[in-house]
Amino acid sequence: MKITPRKLNTFTMFKLPSAYLCGVRAKELNDEKCVITVKHKWINQNPFKSMFWAVQGMAAELSSGALMIKKIQESGKKVSMLVTNNNANFTKKATGRITFTCNDGGLIDEALNKAIATGEGQTVWVKSVGVNTDGVEVSTFNFEWSVKVKQ
């Protein structure tokens, strides 16, 4: 089954309901990038009337995780994946629609290919950047993904 933004949104509804209820939605997924959006609204705001950091984190993680899932599926191998570390920077109040983009498909390919070739677990740091509708960066998340071929 090919992963598409629509199928990813259905998956989110059933397997990640808090993300779905907060408005996290997939918009684009290809070999190089994944784009996820979330709109600031009452259910996902903090007391300062901007988007709660954890909602931004869900959208950012999904942008990197969906790209990872797509690459694993295309490899035809059974591979486990897990976030082992992360960090984030917040540079502006997140209001309106925030778009998170992970452009690290090439880095994921390298780690996945090495894991398949060696049989050893690999880690890769990927970045997801959130921008508002004016194109201003509001947050940057970095995730360290661990991948290992299942025996």
Residue frames as a rotation matrix with the C-alpha (Angstrom) as fourth column:
MET 1
0.580 0.815 0.000 0.00
0.815 -0.580 0.000 0.00
0.000 0.000 -1.000 0.00
LYS 2
-0.333 -0.674 0.659 1.43
0.658 -0.667 -0.349 3.34
0.675 0.318 0.666 -1.05
ILE 3
-0.156 0.218 -0.963 1.47
0.872 -0.427 -0.238 5.98
-0.464 -0.877 -0.124 1.68
THR 4
-0.262 0.182 0.948 -0.31
0.597 -0.742 0.307 9.17
0.759 0.646 0.086 0.66
PRO 5
-0.907 -0.032 0.419 -1.23
-0.249 -0.761 -0.599 12.27
0.339 -0.648 0.683 2.67
ARG 6
0.020 0.996 0.085 -4.87
-0.809 -0.034 0.587 11.13
0.588 -0.081 0.805 2.73
LYS 7
0.454 0.094 -0.886 -3.95
0.195 0.960 0.201 7.67
0.869 -0.265 0.417 4.06
LEU 8
-0.629 -0.744 -0.227 -1.61
0.463 -0.123 -0.878 9.28
0.625 -0.657 0.422 6.57
ASN 9
-0.652 0.468 0.597 -4.45
-0.647 -0.754 -0.116 11.49
0.396 -0.461 0.794 7.84
THR 10
0.465 0.815 -0.347 -6.72
-0.511 0.567 0.646 8.44
0.723 -0.123 0.680 8.23
PHE 11
0.041 -0.576 -0.816 -3.93
0.550 0.695 -0.463 6.65
0.834 -0.430 0.346 10.10
THR 12
-0.855 -0.391 0.340 -3.55
0.003 -0.660 -0.752 9.69
0.518 -0.642 0.565 12.37
MET 13
-0.111 0.910 0.400 -7.26
-0.788 -0.327 0.523 9.72
0.606 -0.257 0.753 13.13
PHE 14
0.752 0.483 -0.448 -7.20
-0.206 0.818 0.536 6.11
0.626 -0.311 0.715 14.40
LYS 15
0.410 -0.685 -0.603 -3.67
0.744 0.633 -0.213 5.71
0.527 -0.361 0.769 15.79
LEU 16
-0.745 -0.626 -0.232 -2.78
0.656 -0.622 -0.427 9.27
0.123 -0.470 0.874 16.91
PRO 17
0.160 0.965 0.206 -6.15
0.907 -0.226 0.354 10.72
0.389 0.130 -0.912 17.90
SER 18
0.364 -0.042 -0.930 -4.74
0.611 -0.743 0.272 13.58
-0.703 -0.668 -0.245 19.99
ALA 19
-0.737 -0.650 -0.187 -2.79
0.238 -0.508 0.828 14.83
-0.633 0.565 0.529 16.96
TYR 20
-0.626 0.567 0.535 -5.85
0.687 0.076 0.723 14.47
0.369 0.820 -0.437 14.75
LEU 21
0.386 0.841 -0.380 -8.10
0.921 -0.326 0.214 16.33
0.056 -0.432 -0.900 17.22
CYS 22
0.109 -0.444 -0.890 -5.53
0.412 -0.794 0.447 19.13
-0.905 -0.415 0.096 17.48
GLY 23
0.817 0.379 -0.434 -5.68
-0.197 -0.523 -0.829 19.59
-0.541 0.763 -0.353 13.68
VAL 24
-0.272 -0.961 -0.046 -2.40
-0.491 0.098 0.866 17.97
-0.828 0.258 -0.498 12.56
ARG 25
0.774 0.588 0.235 -2.77
-0.048 0.424 -0.905 17.12
-0.632 0.689 0.356 8.84
ALA 26
-0.305 -0.841 0.446 -0.49
0.453 0.284 0.845 15.76
-0.838 0.460 0.294 6.13
LYS 27
0.524 0.459 -0.718 -0.36
-0.340 -0.660 -0.670 17.87
-0.781 0.595 -0.190 2.97
GLU 28
0.652 -0.393 -0.648 2.55
-0.675 0.089 -0.733 16.47
0.346 0.915 -0.207 0.91
LEU 29
0.402 -0.574 0.713 4.76
-0.347 0.625 0.699 13.39
-0.847 -0.529 0.051 0.98
ASN 30
0.883 -0.213 -0.418 7.39
-0.354 0.283 -0.892 12.48
0.308 0.935 0.174 -1.60
ASP 31
0.612 -0.680 -0.403 10.91
0.604 0.731 -0.316 10.98
0.510 -0.050 0.859 -1.68
GLU 32
-0.373 -0.867 0.329 12.61
0.479 -0.484 -0.732 14.12
0.794 -0.115 0.597 -0.40
LYS 33
-0.922 0.026 0.386 10.16
-0.287 -0.716 -0.637 15.82
0.260 -0.698 0.667 1.93
CYS 34
-0.296 0.885 -0.359 7.03
0.871 0.404 0.279 15.66
0.392 -0.230 -0.891 4.01
VAL 35
-0.813 0.133 0.567 4.79
-0.199 -0.978 -0.057 18.64
0.547 -0.159 0.822 4.75
ILE 36
-0.288 0.704 -0.649 2.44
0.910 0.413 0.044 18.69
0.299 -0.578 -0.759 7.75
THR 37
-0.556 0.149 0.818 0.21
-0.126 -0.988 0.094 21.60
0.821 -0.050 0.568 8.78
VAL 38
-0.263 0.558 -0.787 -1.63
0.956 0.264 -0.132 22.51
0.134 -0.787 -0.603 11.96
LYS 39
-0.146 0.314 0.938 -3.82
0.188 -0.922 0.338 25.54
0.971 0.226 0.076 12.58
HIS 40
-0.979 -0.180 -0.091 -3.78
0.137 -0.260 -0.956 27.42
0.149 -0.949 0.279 15.87
LYS 41
-0.091 0.982 0.166 -7.19
-0.172 -0.180 0.969 27.14
0.981 0.060 0.185 17.52
TRP 42
0.358 0.316 0.879 -8.75
-0.850 -0.279 0.446 26.90
0.387 -0.907 0.169 20.96
ILE 43
0.987 0.158 0.001 -8.06
-0.145 0.904 0.402 23.17
0.063 -0.397 0.916 21.46
ASN 44
0.522 -0.851 -0.064 -4.30
0.793 0.511 -0.333 23.44
0.316 0.123 0.941 20.81
GLN 45
0.334 -0.396 0.855 -3.44
-0.084 -0.916 -0.392 26.78
0.939 0.059 -0.339 22.41
ASN 46
-0.408 -0.519 -0.751 -1.42
0.805 0.184 -0.564 27.58
0.431 -0.835 0.343 25.52
PRO 47
0.269 0.570 -0.776 -2.34
0.879 -0.475 -0.045 30.26
-0.394 -0.670 -0.629 28.11
PHE 48
-0.387 -0.524 -0.758 -0.42
0.166 -0.849 0.502 32.84
-0.907 0.069 0.415 26.03
LYS 49
0.553 0.796 -0.247 -2.78
-0.176 -0.178 -0.968 32.46
-0.814 0.579 0.042 23.06
SER 50
-0.036 -0.526 -0.850 -0.32
-0.998 0.066 0.002 30.72
0.055 0.848 -0.527 20.79
MET 51
0.595 0.284 -0.752 0.05
-0.418 0.908 0.012 27.08
0.686 0.308 0.659 19.80
PHE 52
0.781 -0.261 0.568 1.16
-0.461 0.372 0.805 24.76
-0.422 -0.891 0.171 22.60
TRP 53
-0.102 -0.945 -0.311 4.72
-0.968 0.022 0.251 23.51
-0.230 0.327 -0.917 22.06
ALA 54
-0.505 -0.103 0.857 3.66
-0.178 0.984 0.013 19.85
-0.844 -0.145 -0.516 22.23
VAL 55
0.628 0.744 0.227 1.22
0.159 0.163 -0.974 20.29
-0.761 0.648 -0.016 19.33
GLN 56
0.590 -0.529 -0.609 4.05
-0.804 -0.455 -0.384 21.77
-0.074 0.716 -0.694 17.28
GLY 57
-0.425 -0.808 0.408 6.15
-0.778 0.557 0.291 18.78
-0.462 -0.194 -0.865 18.32
MET 58
0.049 0.528 0.848 3.48
0.114 0.840 -0.530 16.32
-0.992 0.122 -0.019 17.13
ALA 59
0.925 0.330 -0.188 3.34
-0.112 -0.235 -0.966 17.97
-0.363 0.914 -0.180 13.72
ALA 60
0.295 -0.903 -0.312 7.13
-0.955 -0.288 -0.072 18.20
-0.025 0.319 -0.947 13.44
GLU 61
-0.442 -0.467 0.766 7.67
-0.516 0.831 0.209 14.58
-0.734 -0.303 -0.608 14.49
LEU 62
0.417 0.677 0.606 5.02
0.187 0.588 -0.787 13.38
-0.889 0.442 0.119 12.05
SER 63
0.814 -0.142 -0.563 6.78
-0.562 -0.437 -0.703 15.17
-0.146 0.888 -0.435 9.19
SER 64
-0.246 -0.961 -0.126 9.98
-0.969 0.247 0.004 13.23
0.028 0.123 -0.992 9.86
GLY 65
-0.463 0.100 0.881 8.27
-0.356 0.889 -0.288 9.99
-0.812 -0.447 -0.376 10.91
ALA 66
0.653 0.751 0.095 6.03
-0.165 0.263 -0.950 9.81
-0.739 0.605 0.296 7.85
LEU 67
0.502 -0.581 -0.641 9.08
-0.846 -0.175 -0.504 10.24
0.181 0.795 -0.579 5.63
MET 68
-0.555 -0.712 0.430 10.81
-0.801 0.597 -0.046 7.45
-0.224 -0.370 -0.902 7.57
ILE 69
-0.027 0.645 0.763 7.77
-0.175 0.749 -0.639 5.14
-0.984 -0.151 0.092 7.24
LYS 70
0.829 0.333 -0.450 7.61
-0.455 -0.068 -0.888 5.78
-0.326 0.941 0.095 3.48
LYS 71
0.073 -0.902 -0.426 11.30
-0.957 0.057 -0.284 4.94
0.280 0.428 -0.859 3.05
ILE 72
-0.602 -0.248 0.759 11.02
-0.569 0.800 -0.190 1.78
-0.560 -0.546 -0.623 5.15
GLN 73
0.383 0.837 0.392 7.97
-0.179 0.483 -0.857 0.65
-0.906 0.258 0.335 3.20
GLU 74
0.774 -0.112 -0.623 9.77
-0.633 -0.138 -0.762 1.21
-0.001 0.984 -0.178 -0.11
SER 75
-0.276 -0.957 0.084 12.78
-0.960 0.279 0.027 -0.83
-0.050 -0.073 -0.996 1.09
GLY 76
0.336 0.498 -0.800 10.64
-0.535 0.799 0.274 -3.94
0.775 0.336 0.535 1.40
LYS 77
-0.553 -0.596 -0.582 12.40
0.219 0.570 -0.792 -4.83
0.804 -0.565 -0.184 4.67
LYS 78
0.672 0.660 -0.336 11.03
0.486 -0.052 0.872 -5.10
0.558 -0.750 -0.355 8.18
VAL 79
-0.484 -0.840 0.246 12.70
0.436 -0.475 -0.765 -2.24
0.759 -0.263 0.596 10.03
SER 80
0.359 0.540 -0.761 11.99
0.933 -0.204 0.296 -0.89
0.005 -0.817 -0.577 13.49
MET 81
-0.293 -0.384 0.876 12.13
0.379 -0.887 -0.262 2.86
0.878 0.255 0.406 14.04
LEU 82
0.468 0.379 -0.798 12.21
0.879 -0.104 0.466 4.90
0.094 -0.919 -0.382 17.22
VAL 83
0.525 -0.309 0.793 12.89
-0.156 -0.951 -0.268 8.49
0.837 0.017 -0.547 18.25
THR 84
0.283 -0.517 -0.808 15.85
0.856 0.516 -0.030 8.30
0.432 -0.684 0.588 20.63
ASN 85
-0.449 -0.438 -0.779 16.50
0.714 -0.700 -0.018 12.01
-0.538 -0.564 0.627 21.15
ASN 86
0.202 0.441 0.874 15.11
0.855 -0.515 0.062 15.40
0.478 0.735 -0.481 20.17
ASN 87
-0.511 -0.258 -0.820 15.48
0.636 -0.755 -0.158 19.12
-0.579 -0.602 0.550 20.73
ALA 88
0.259 0.678 0.688 13.61
0.932 -0.361 0.005 22.23
0.252 0.641 -0.725 19.66
ASN 89
-0.831 -0.400 -0.386 13.98
0.466 -0.880 -0.092 25.99
-0.303 -0.256 0.918 19.32
PHE 90
0.265 0.953 0.145 11.08
0.956 -0.241 -0.166 28.43
-0.124 0.183 -0.975 19.35
THR 91
-0.713 -0.696 0.087 11.66
0.695 -0.686 0.216 31.77
-0.091 0.214 0.973 17.65
LYS 92
-0.835 0.521 0.175 8.20
-0.443 -0.827 0.347 33.34
0.326 0.212 0.921 17.27
LYS 93
-0.434 0.787 0.439 4.69
-0.484 0.207 -0.850 32.96
-0.760 -0.581 0.291 18.62
ALA 94
-0.985 0.108 0.136 2.90
0.174 0.644 0.745 30.21
-0.006 0.757 -0.653 16.68
THR 95
-0.215 0.953 -0.212 -0.47
-0.118 -0.241 -0.963 31.56
-0.970 -0.182 0.164 15.53
GLY 96
0.233 0.375 -0.897 -2.47
-0.936 -0.163 -0.311 30.94
-0.263 0.913 0.313 12.38
ARG 97
0.997 0.079 -0.011 -1.57
-0.078 0.935 -0.346 27.96
-0.017 0.346 0.938 10.20
ILE 98
0.181 -0.975 0.131 1.89
-0.800 -0.068 0.596 26.53
-0.572 -0.213 -0.792 10.85
THR 99
0.904 0.043 -0.426 3.53
-0.346 0.658 -0.669 24.36
0.252 0.752 0.609 8.20
PHE 100
0.317 -0.797 0.514 6.21
-0.534 0.298 0.791 21.87
-0.784 -0.525 -0.331 9.24
THR 101
0.850 -0.114 -0.514 8.53
-0.450 0.351 -0.821 20.57
0.274 0.930 0.247 6.54
CYS 102
0.338 -0.785 0.520 11.13
-0.194 0.482 0.854 17.85
-0.921 -0.389 0.011 6.80
ASN 103
0.759 -0.134 -0.638 13.46
-0.652 -0.148 -0.744 17.86
0.006 0.980 -0.200 3.76
ASP 104
-0.108 -0.926 0.361 15.79
-0.931 0.222 0.291 15.08
-0.350 -0.305 -0.886 4.91
GLY 105
0.872 0.488 0.033 14.74
-0.430 0.797 -0.424 12.19
-0.233 0.355 0.905 2.68
GLY 106
0.494 -0.768 -0.408 18.35
-0.351 0.253 -0.902 11.77
0.796 0.588 -0.144 1.49
LEU 107
-0.416 -0.643 0.643 19.69
-0.847 0.016 -0.532 11.48
0.332 -0.766 -0.551 5.04
ILE 108
0.261 0.608 0.750 17.03
-0.765 0.604 -0.223 8.89
-0.589 -0.516 0.622 5.87
ASP 109
0.893 0.026 -0.450 17.97
-0.367 0.621 -0.693 6.92
0.262 0.784 0.564 2.73
GLU 110
-0.010 -0.995 -0.100 21.62
-0.584 0.087 -0.807 6.82
0.811 0.050 -0.582 3.81
ALA 111
-0.456 -0.143 0.879 20.86
-0.879 0.226 -0.419 5.59
-0.139 -0.964 -0.228 7.33
LEU 112
0.526 0.761 0.380 18.32
-0.646 0.648 -0.404 3.04
-0.553 -0.033 0.832 6.14
ASN 113
0.762 -0.299 -0.574 20.58
-0.399 0.482 -0.780 1.68
0.510 0.824 0.248 3.39
LYS 114
-0.324 -0.931 0.168 23.46
-0.689 0.110 -0.717 1.35
0.649 -0.348 -0.677 5.87
ALA 115
-0.201 0.347 0.916 21.22
-0.862 0.381 -0.334 -0.45
-0.465 -0.857 0.222 8.39
ILE 116
0.833 0.553 -0.020 20.05
-0.477 0.699 -0.532 -2.89
-0.280 0.453 0.846 5.70
ALA 117
0.524 -0.705 -0.478 23.58
-0.432 0.263 -0.863 -3.47
0.734 0.658 -0.166 4.36
THR 118
-0.492 -0.844 0.216 25.26
-0.573 0.126 -0.810 -3.99
0.656 -0.522 -0.545 7.74
GLY 119
0.060 0.602 -0.796 22.42
0.417 0.710 0.568 -5.45
0.907 -0.366 -0.208 9.80
GLU 120
-0.610 -0.345 -0.714 23.38
0.792 -0.217 -0.571 -3.00
0.042 -0.913 0.406 12.54
GLY 121
0.486 0.804 -0.343 21.23
0.835 -0.542 -0.089 -0.29
-0.257 -0.243 -0.935 14.02
GLN 122
-0.559 -0.596 0.577 21.80
0.734 -0.679 0.009 3.22
0.386 0.429 0.817 12.73
THR 123
0.134 0.594 -0.794 20.82
0.731 -0.600 -0.325 6.67
-0.669 -0.536 -0.514 13.91
VAL 124
-0.498 -0.223 0.838 20.10
0.767 -0.566 0.304 9.78
0.406 0.794 0.453 11.89
TRP 125
-0.457 0.322 -0.829 19.30
0.419 -0.744 -0.521 13.36
-0.784 -0.586 0.205 12.92
VAL 126
-0.425 0.398 0.813 16.57
0.813 -0.229 0.536 14.99
0.399 0.889 -0.226 10.83
LYS 127
-0.892 0.046 -0.449 15.13
0.180 -0.876 -0.447 18.49
-0.414 -0.480 0.774 11.04
SER 128
-0.099 0.899 0.426 11.59
0.958 -0.029 0.285 19.82
0.268 0.436 -0.859 10.72
VAL 129
-0.955 -0.253 -0.155 11.06
0.279 -0.944 -0.179 23.55
-0.101 -0.214 0.972 10.39
GLY 130
-0.007 0.998 -0.067 7.74
0.970 -0.009 -0.242 25.23
-0.242 -0.067 -0.968 11.21
VAL 131
-0.967 -0.240 0.083 6.78
0.254 -0.921 0.297 28.44
0.005 0.308 0.951 9.44
ASN 132
-0.260 0.911 -0.321 3.67
0.240 -0.261 -0.935 30.60
-0.935 -0.320 -0.151 9.64
THR 133
0.512 0.578 0.635 1.59
0.735 0.087 -0.672 31.81
-0.444 0.811 -0.380 6.69
ASP 134
0.907 -0.261 -0.331 3.95
-0.347 -0.908 -0.235 34.77
-0.239 0.328 -0.914 6.22
GLY 135
0.685 -0.671 -0.282 6.87
0.154 0.512 -0.845 32.36
0.712 0.536 0.454 5.79
VAL 136
0.102 -0.622 0.777 8.39
-0.831 -0.482 -0.277 33.36
0.547 -0.617 -0.566 9.14
GLU 137
-0.302 -0.308 -0.902 10.05
0.143 0.921 -0.362 30.52
0.942 -0.239 -0.234 11.05
VAL 138
0.448 0.525 0.724 8.33
-0.671 -0.338 0.660 29.88
0.591 -0.781 0.201 14.39
SER 139
0.502 -0.313 0.806 10.10
-0.630 0.506 0.589 26.70
-0.593 -0.803 0.057 15.53
THR 140
0.102 -0.539 -0.836 12.69
-0.772 0.487 -0.408 24.12
0.627 0.687 -0.366 14.53
PHE 141
0.672 0.132 0.728 12.65
-0.595 0.681 0.426 20.54
-0.440 -0.720 0.537 15.80
ASN 142
-0.210 -0.756 -0.620 15.47
-0.865 0.439 -0.243 18.03
0.456 0.485 -0.746 15.47
PHE 143
0.729 0.478 0.491 14.78
-0.637 0.736 0.229 14.33
-0.252 -0.479 0.841 15.92
GLU 144
-0.531 -0.839 -0.118 17.29
-0.845 0.514 0.146 11.52
-0.062 0.177 -0.982 16.24
TRP 145
0.657 0.741 -0.138 15.72
-0.754 0.647 -0.113 8.43
0.006 0.178 0.984 14.69
SER 146
-0.490 -0.710 0.505 17.11
-0.652 0.683 0.328 4.96
-0.578 -0.169 -0.798 15.31
VAL 147
0.535 0.617 -0.577 16.50
-0.842 0.446 -0.303 2.30
0.070 0.648 0.758 12.66
LYS 148
-0.548 -0.679 0.489 17.28
-0.683 0.701 0.208 -1.39
-0.484 -0.220 -0.847 12.83
VAL 149
-0.261 0.415 -0.871 16.43
-0.718 0.521 0.463 -4.27
0.646 0.746 0.162 10.53
LYS 150
0.315 0.471 0.824 14.27
-0.890 0.448 0.084 -6.82
-0.330 -0.760 0.561 12.34
GLN 151
-0.767 -0.635 -0.088 15.54
-0.636 0.736 0.231 -10.40
-0.082 0.233 -0.969 12.40
